[in-house]
Amino acid sequence: MPRIALRLCHDELEDVRKLRVVLKREGEHGLDLRLRAVVLVSEGTSIEITAQMCEVGTTPVKRWLNTYRAQGVWALLAKGPYHGKKPRLSDQQMQELDDMIEAGLEANGLDTGVWTSPIIAELVRRRFGVTYHPSQIRRILHKLGFSIQYPKQRLSMADKALQALWIRQELPAIKKSPEGAGRAHV
């Protein structure tokens, strides 16, 4: 693997070190890390060792060095926090999805009785042409303010009085008692 040579003159090295002190004090860890990598390589440390010391891969270190060499120290400033990929659903589509869920299953031509993430994933695919895994649908629903709801399991024809009677009279008779319960210990 070719080594990216980088030599800083004394003044450049001092500027980088001063900037690192300021960044540490202000909590700018990302830029400090990039500057540290530049300093380490300029002092003769290999890219592999520099990457290990900075706890990053070799690719970011090489990118930082190339950026420094091409554009200088200020080019190492972060462009802002990385927030992942751009969402596949626009804000307007997210609002429409929210409205569709709020309208209910019947309003969307479904008769399943309860929303599930696979059902919503299929709805999103049909309506917006975007395919999501059900686990991602759960994240989207959480972002929209929905939460998982578990229905209570009740028997529709159950008689509460008969259930209470059964629990008092029948259950104790069929319930197992622990081995040796009620015996005197000698």
Buried (B, 14 or more C-beta within 10 A) or exposed (E): EEEBEBEBEEEBBEBBEEBBEEBEEEEBEEBBBBBBBBBBBBEEBBBEBBBBBBEBEBEBBBEBBEBBEEEEBEEBEEEEEEEEEEEBBEEEBBEBBBEBBEEEBEEBEBEEEEBEBEBBBBBBEEBBEEEBEEEBBBEBBEEEEBEEEEEEEEEEEEEEEEEEEEEEEEEEEEEEEEEEEEEEEE
